[in-house]
Amino acid sequence: MQRRFLPILLVLFALAAAACGGDNEVGSGLDAKDTGKGGSGALGSTTTTAPPETTTTAKSEATTTTTVKKGPTTTAKAAPSLQITIQADTKGSPFQPSVGQVRKGSVVQWNNTDSVPRSVVFDDNSFETGNIAPGASAQYTANTAGTINYHDGTRPYAVASLQVVG
């Protein structure tokens, strides 16, 4: 009696394996008649599908599937060589230090400690931070040697300079 069910089980297994086809390549091409002698998709073989950024591995004799997704690649910001504080008018000069000096290639960071948005605009209009929220910061990489005069875009009278040495 058990021998009668074996062909039915093989047919059901083949149908189930074929149903795994389509967009999901795991299990596709499985041939229940394959003897496992070098044919692709032999029973007991491992099938691996690797679309970009995802790896899926399934073993046909087990019910376990493992999926590993790689996260996006992030680039850390360079540590600033010079940090400049943007302050309220009541605390003295709006930029501290008001004259900064860095080497060419250095990162300069402006930190807004005021209670309202502030900005940094180079006098020659070659760089502008846009609004920097209270407690936030903006960075600039000084790639050109020379003196850069700048001001706060929200308070044009708040001026400072940055000296970049080669």
C-alpha positions as a Markdown table, in Angstrom:
| # | Residue | x | y | z |
|---|---|---|---|---|
| 1 | Met | 0.0 | 0.0 | 0.0 |
| 2 | Gln | 2.9 | 2.3 | 0.8 |
| 3 | Arg | 4.3 | 1.8 | -2.7 |
| 4 | Arg | 1.0 | 3.2 | -4.3 |
| 5 | Phe | 1.5 | 6.5 | -2.4 |
| 6 | Leu | 5.1 | 7.0 | -3.5 |
| 7 | Pro | 4.3 | 8.0 | -7.1 |
| 8 | Ile | 1.6 | 10.4 | -5.8 |
| 9 | Leu | 4.0 | 11.9 | -3.3 |
| 10 | Leu | 6.6 | 12.4 | -6.0 |
| 11 | Val | 4.1 | 14.1 | -8.3 |
| 12 | Leu | 2.9 | 16.4 | -5.4 |
| 13 | Phe | 6.5 | 17.2 | -4.6 |
| 14 | Ala | 7.3 | 18.0 | -8.2 |
| 15 | Leu | 4.2 | 20.3 | -8.4 |
| 16 | Ala | 5.2 | 22.0 | -5.2 |
| 17 | Ala | 8.7 | 22.6 | -6.5 |
| 18 | Ala | 7.4 | 23.9 | -9.8 |
| 19 | Ala | 5.1 | 26.3 | -7.8 |
| 20 | Cys | 8.2 | 27.8 | -6.3 |
| 21 | Gly | 9.3 | 29.0 | -9.7 |
| 22 | Gly | 8.4 | 32.3 | -11.4 |
| 23 | Asp | 10.0 | 35.4 | -9.9 |
| 24 | Asn | 11.4 | 33.5 | -7.0 |
| 25 | Glu | 14.3 | 31.5 | -8.4 |
| 26 | Val | 14.8 | 29.4 | -5.3 |
| 27 | Gly | 13.6 | 25.8 | -6.2 |
| 28 | Ser | 13.2 | 26.5 | -9.9 |
| 29 | Gly | 14.4 | 23.9 | -12.3 |
| 30 | Leu | 14.0 | 21.1 | -9.8 |
| 31 | Asp | 13.5 | 17.7 | -11.5 |
| 32 | Ala | 12.1 | 14.9 | -9.3 |
| 33 | Lys | 13.5 | 12.3 | -11.7 |
| 34 | Asp | 17.1 | 13.7 | -11.4 |
| 35 | Thr | 19.4 | 11.1 | -9.8 |
| 36 | Gly | 21.6 | 13.8 | -8.3 |
| 37 | Lys | 24.6 | 12.9 | -10.5 |
| 38 | Gly | 25.8 | 16.3 | -11.5 |
| 39 | Gly | 22.5 | 17.7 | -12.7 |
| 40 | Ser | 21.5 | 21.2 | -11.6 |
| 41 | Gly | 18.6 | 21.3 | -9.2 |
| 42 | Ala | 19.2 | 17.7 | -7.9 |
| 43 | Leu | 17.3 | 16.7 | -4.8 |
| 44 | Gly | 19.4 | 17.6 | -1.8 |
| 45 | Ser | 21.3 | 20.4 | -3.6 |
| 46 | Thr | 21.6 | 24.0 | -2.5 |
| 47 | Thr | 20.2 | 26.8 | -4.6 |
| 48 | Thr | 21.5 | 30.3 | -4.1 |
| 49 | Thr | 19.9 | 33.4 | -5.6 |
| 50 | Ala | 21.8 | 36.7 | -5.2 |
| 51 | Pro | 20.0 | 39.8 | -6.6 |
| 52 | Pro | 21.9 | 43.0 | -5.9 |
| 53 | Glu | 22.3 | 43.7 | -2.2 |
| 54 | Thr | 20.4 | 40.5 | -1.1 |
| 55 | Thr | 21.6 | 36.9 | -0.6 |
| 56 | Thr | 19.1 | 34.1 | -0.2 |
| 57 | Thr | 20.1 | 30.5 | 0.5 |
| 58 | Ala | 17.7 | 27.6 | 0.7 |
| 59 | Lys | 18.3 | 23.9 | 1.0 |
| 60 | Ser | 15.7 | 21.7 | -0.6 |
| 61 | Glu | 15.9 | 19.0 | 2.1 |
| 62 | Ala | 15.4 | 21.5 | 4.9 |
| 63 | Thr | 12.7 | 24.1 | 5.5 |
| 64 | Thr | 15.1 | 26.8 | 6.6 |
| 65 | Thr | 15.6 | 29.9 | 4.4 |
| 66 | Thr | 18.2 | 32.5 | 5.4 |
| 67 | Thr | 18.1 | 36.0 | 3.9 |
| 68 | Val | 20.8 | 38.6 | 4.5 |
| 69 | Lys | 20.4 | 42.2 | 3.4 |
| 70 | Lys | 23.2 | 44.6 | 3.3 |
| 71 | Gly | 22.5 | 48.1 | 4.6 |
| 72 | Pro | 23.3 | 51.2 | 2.7 |
| 73 | Thr | 26.9 | 52.3 | 2.6 |
| 74 | Thr | 27.4 | 55.4 | 4.7 |
| 75 | Thr | 30.3 | 57.8 | 4.6 |
| 76 | Ala | 31.2 | 59.4 | 7.9 |
| 77 | Lys | 31.8 | 63.1 | 7.9 |
| 78 | Ala | 35.3 | 64.1 | 8.5 |
| 79 | Ala | 36.1 | 65.5 | 11.9 |
| 80 | Pro | 36.3 | 69.2 | 11.8 |
| 81 | Ser | 39.7 | 70.9 | 12.2 |
| 82 | Leu | 38.1 | 74.1 | 13.3 |
| 83 | Gln | 34.7 | 74.6 | 15.0 |
| 84 | Ile | 33.2 | 78.1 | 14.9 |
| 85 | Thr | 30.3 | 79.0 | 17.2 |
| 86 | Ile | 27.5 | 81.2 | 15.9 |
| 87 | Gln | 26.1 | 83.1 | 18.9 |
| 88 | Ala | 23.3 | 85.5 | 19.7 |
| 89 | Asp | 24.1 | 89.3 | 19.5 |
| 90 | Thr | 24.1 | 89.6 | 23.3 |
| 91 | Lys | 27.1 | 87.4 | 23.7 |
| 92 | Gly | 29.8 | 89.5 | 22.0 |
| 93 | Ser | 31.0 | 88.7 | 18.5 |
| 94 | Pro | 28.4 | 86.6 | 16.6 |
| 95 | Phe | 31.2 | 84.2 | 15.4 |
| 96 | Gln | 33.7 | 82.7 | 17.8 |
| 97 | Pro | 36.4 | 82.8 | 16.8 |
| 98 | Ser | 35.8 | 85.7 | 14.5 |
| 99 | Val | 39.1 | 85.0 | 12.6 |
| 100 | Gly | 39.8 | 81.3 | 12.1 |
| 101 | Gln | 42.8 | 79.6 | 10.5 |
| 102 | Val | 43.0 | 76.1 | 9.0 |
| 103 | Arg | 45.2 | 74.2 | 6.5 |
| 104 | Lys | 44.1 | 73.6 | 3.0 |
| 105 | Gly | 41.9 | 70.5 | 2.9 |
| 106 | Ser | 40.6 | 71.0 | 6.4 |
| 107 | Val | 37.0 | 70.8 | 7.5 |
| 108 | Val | 35.4 | 73.9 | 9.1 |
| 109 | Gln | 32.2 | 73.4 | 11.1 |
| 110 | Trp | 29.8 | 76.2 | 12.2 |
| 111 | Asn | 27.7 | 75.3 | 15.3 |
| 112 | Asn | 24.5 | 77.4 | 15.8 |
| 113 | Thr | 24.2 | 78.0 | 19.6 |
| 114 | Asp | 21.6 | 80.8 | 19.1 |
| 115 | Ser | 17.9 | 80.3 | 19.6 |
| 116 | Val | 17.0 | 81.2 | 16.0 |
| 117 | Pro | 18.2 | 79.8 | 12.6 |
| 118 | Arg | 21.5 | 81.4 | 11.4 |
| 119 | Ser | 23.5 | 80.9 | 8.2 |
| 120 | Val | 27.0 | 81.4 | 6.8 |
| 121 | Val | 27.4 | 83.1 | 3.4 |
| 122 | Phe | 30.8 | 83.8 | 1.9 |
| 123 | Asp | 31.2 | 87.4 | 0.7 |
| 124 | Asp | 32.1 | 86.2 | -2.8 |
| 125 | Asn | 28.9 | 84.0 | -2.8 |
| 126 | Ser | 31.0 | 80.8 | -3.5 |
| 127 | Phe | 29.5 | 79.0 | -0.5 |
| 128 | Glu | 26.3 | 79.3 | 1.5 |
| 129 | Thr | 25.0 | 77.0 | 4.3 |
| 130 | Gly | 21.4 | 77.8 | 4.1 |
| 131 | Asn | 19.6 | 78.0 | 7.4 |
| 132 | Ile | 21.3 | 76.2 | 10.3 |
| 133 | Ala | 18.7 | 75.4 | 12.9 |
| 134 | Pro | 19.4 | 76.1 | 16.6 |
| 135 | Gly | 21.6 | 73.3 | 17.9 |
| 136 | Ala | 22.6 | 72.2 | 14.4 |
| 137 | Ser | 25.8 | 72.6 | 12.4 |
| 138 | Ala | 27.1 | 73.0 | 8.9 |
| 139 | Gln | 30.5 | 72.0 | 7.4 |
| 140 | Tyr | 32.8 | 73.3 | 4.7 |
| 141 | Thr | 36.0 | 71.8 | 3.3 |
| 142 | Ala | 38.6 | 74.5 | 2.7 |
| 143 | Asn | 40.2 | 73.4 | -0.6 |
| 144 | Thr | 41.5 | 76.8 | -1.7 |
| 145 | Ala | 44.2 | 78.8 | 0.1 |
| 146 | Gly | 43.6 | 82.4 | 0.9 |
| 147 | Thr | 41.4 | 84.6 | 3.1 |
| 148 | Ile | 37.6 | 84.0 | 3.0 |
| 149 | Asn | 35.4 | 86.7 | 4.4 |
| 150 | Tyr | 31.9 | 85.7 | 5.4 |
| 151 | His | 28.8 | 86.9 | 7.1 |
| 152 | Asp | 25.6 | 85.6 | 8.7 |
| 153 | Gly | 22.9 | 85.6 | 6.0 |
| 154 | Thr | 20.3 | 86.5 | 8.6 |
| 155 | Arg | 22.4 | 89.3 | 10.1 |
| 156 | Pro | 24.7 | 90.9 | 7.4 |
| 157 | Tyr | 26.4 | 93.0 | 10.0 |
| 158 | Ala | 27.7 | 89.7 | 11.7 |
| 159 | Val | 31.0 | 89.2 | 9.9 |
| 160 | Ala | 34.1 | 87.0 | 10.3 |
| 161 | Ser | 36.9 | 85.6 | 8.2 |
| 162 | Leu | 38.7 | 82.3 | 7.6 |
| 163 | Gln | 42.3 | 82.1 | 6.7 |
| 164 | Val | 43.2 | 79.0 | 4.7 |
| 165 | Val | 47.0 | 78.2 | 4.5 |
| 166 | Gly | 48.5 | 75.9 | 1.9 |
